[in-house]
Amino acid sequence: MLVEGRLVRNGAEIVDASSTVTLICSSGRSVIADTGSPEDIAQLLEALHNEDLRPTDIDFVVNTHLHLDHVGGNGLFTNSKFYAHTLELPPIGVLKVSSETEILPGVVLLPTPGHTAGSISVLVRADRRYAICGDAIPTRANFEGHVPPLININPALAQKSMDAIGASADVIIPGHEAPFDVGRKR
């Protein structure tokens, strides 16, 4: 995790949000899942520097969906190929996915609709099974309480996606908090 996401609320209203930004390295290639909010660009650049990386070193950027708090740093990654779900209506040049897609060995994009019609999660098979969820699972409390994201197109569909992620992962990296262990017995 390069940048831990955040949600700031005033009661039930979300007043500020920035997504978690995650770096994945597989087969000598690098992937960034979500790029955070525009105001987090300096923090993202510092985190990349700490990994001895520049934005131009990143091969792929996966946008879990196209809300500004998840794509605000996209402009940094001028050499990257971008992925997003076709239902997000991504701009020209973005590689569109509509079904489960392996982009690198052990790195799979999985449609997880509910927050938006085109939400996707990134499943990573490494020492453990990781799921980078965007707003399919915005916080640990959403997952543990079986509460769909506050903003959603269909709560039942969002819950179905949350359940699928939970069944596929040992560690969940939510859209707006630190990673957590699913707690499943092995």
C-alpha positions in Angstrom: 0.0 0.0 0.0 1.5 3.3 -1.1 -1.2 5.6 0.3 -3.9 4.7 2.8 -7.3 6.0 1.8 -9.6 8.0 4.0 -13.2 8.8 4.4 -14.3 11.9 6.4 -17.9 12.0 7.5 -20.2 14.6 8.9 -22.8 12.3 10.4 -23.9 10.1 7.5 -22.6 12.5 4.9 -19.2 11.9 3.3 -17.5 15.3 3.1 -14.0 14.1 1.9 -12.6 10.9 0.5 -9.4 9.6 -1.0 -8.8 6.1 -2.2 -6.1 3.7 -1.1 -3.3 3.4 -3.7 -1.7 0.0 -4.0 1.5 -1.1 -5.8 1.6 -4.6 -7.2 4.8 -6.1 -8.7 4.5 -9.3 -10.8 6.7 -10.9 -13.4 9.0 -7.8 -13.5 6.1 -5.5 -14.2 4.4 -2.9 -11.9 0.8 -2.1 -11.4 -0.9 0.7 -9.5 -4.5 0.0 -8.3 -6.3 3.4 -8.0 -4.4 6.7 -7.9 -6.1 8.6 -5.1 -7.4 12.1 -5.0 -5.7 15.1 -6.6 -4.7 16.5 -3.2 -2.7 13.3 -2.4 -0.4 13.6 -5.4 2.6 14.7 -3.3 2.1 11.8 -0.9 1.9 9.4 -3.8 5.0 10.7 -5.4 6.9 10.4 -2.1 5.7 6.8 -1.6 6.8 5.9 -5.1 10.2 7.5 -4.5 10.5 5.4 -1.3 10.1 2.3 -3.5 12.8 3.7 -5.9 10.1 4.2 -8.5 9.0 7.1 -10.7 5.5 7.4 -12.2 7.1 6.6 -15.6 8.2 3.2 -14.2 4.6 2.0 -13.7 3.4 -0.4 -16.5 -0.3 -0.5 -15.7 -2.9 1.5 -13.8 -6.1 -0.2 -12.8 -9.0 2.1 -11.9 -11.5 0.2 -9.8 -14.0 2.8 -10.9 -13.8 6.3 -12.2 -14.8 8.5 -9.3 -12.4 11.4 -8.8 -11.1 10.2 -5.4 -9.8 7.0 -7.2 -8.4 8.6 -10.4 -7.0 11.9 -9.2 -3.4 10.9 -9.8 -3.9 9.3 -13.2 -2.2 12.1 -15.0 1.2 11.2 -13.3 1.4 7.8 -15.1 2.1 9.0 -18.7 3.8 5.7 -19.8 1.2 3.4 -18.3 -1.6 1.4 -19.9 -4.9 2.0 -18.1 -7.6 -0.5 -17.3 -11.2 0.2 -16.3 -14.6 -1.6 -16.8 -16.4 -0.8 -20.0 -19.5 0.2 -18.0 -17.5 3.1 -16.4 -17.4 4.6 -19.9 -13.6 5.2 -19.8 -12.0 7.6 -22.1 -10.4 6.6 -25.4 -7.1 4.7 -24.9 -8.2 2.9 -21.7 -8.2 -0.9 -22.0 -11.8 -1.9 -21.2 -12.7 -5.1 -19.4 -16.1 -6.6 -18.9 -15.3 -10.0 -17.4 -12.7 -11.6 -15.2 -9.3 -10.7 -16.9 -5.8 -11.8 -16.0 -3.5 -8.9 -16.8 -0.3 -10.5 -15.4 0.4 -13.9 -13.9 -1.4 -13.9 -10.5 -3.1 -10.5 -11.1 -6.8 -10.7 -12.1 -9.4 -8.0 -12.6 -12.8 -9.1 -11.3 -16.0 -7.3 -11.9 -17.6 -6.4 -8.5 -20.6 -4.2 -9.3 -22.7 -2.5 -6.8 -21.0 0.7 -5.9 -21.1 1.5 -9.6 -22.1 -0.7 -12.5 -18.5 -1.0 -13.6 -16.7 -1.4 -10.3 -13.8 -3.9 -10.5 -11.5 -5.4 -7.9 -7.9 -6.6 -8.3 -7.2 -10.1 -7.0 -3.5 -10.9 -6.4 -2.2 -14.4 -5.8 1.1 -14.2 -3.9 2.1 -15.5 -0.5 -1.6 -15.0 0.3 -4.7 -14.0 -1.7 -5.2 -10.3 -1.7 -8.2 -8.3 -2.9 -7.8 -4.6 -3.7 -11.5 -3.6 -3.7 -11.9 0.1 -4.4 -15.4 1.0 -3.1 -16.8 -2.5 -3.5 -15.6 -2.7 0.1 -14.8 0.9 1.2 -14.0 0.0 4.9 -13.5 -2.9 7.2 -16.7 -2.0 9.0 -18.6 -2.4 5.7 -17.2 -5.9 5.3 -17.6 -7.1 8.9 -21.0 -5.6 9.3 -22.3 -6.8 5.9 -23.1 -3.2 5.0 -23.0 -2.2 1.3 -21.2 1.0 0.4 -23.3 4.1 1.4 -23.2 5.1 -2.3 -24.4 2.3 -4.5 -26.5 1.5 -7.5 -28.0 -1.6 -5.9 -27.4 -2.7 -2.3 -28.1 -6.4 -3.0 -25.7 -6.4 -5.9 -23.1 -4.6 -3.8 -23.5 -7.2 -1.1 -23.1 -10.0 -3.6 -19.8 -8.5 -4.7 -18.7 -8.1 -1.1 -19.4 -11.8 -0.5 -17.5 -12.8 -3.6 -14.5 -10.8 -2.6 -14.6 -12.3 0.9 -14.7 -15.8 -0.5 -11.7 -15.0 -2.8 -9.3 -13.3 -0.4 -7.2 -13.8 2.7 -6.4 -10.0 2.9 -8.7 -7.2 1.9 -7.4 -3.8 0.9 -10.4 -1.6 1.1 -11.0 1.6 -0.8 -10.5 3.9 2.1 -8.6 2.2 4.9 -5.7 0.0 5.8 -5.6 -3.7 4.7 -7.1 -6.3 7.0 -7.1 -10.0 7.4 -10.3 -11.8 6.5 -9.8 -14.0 9.5 -10.8 -17.2 7.7 -9.4 -20.4 9.2 -7.0 -22.2 6.9 
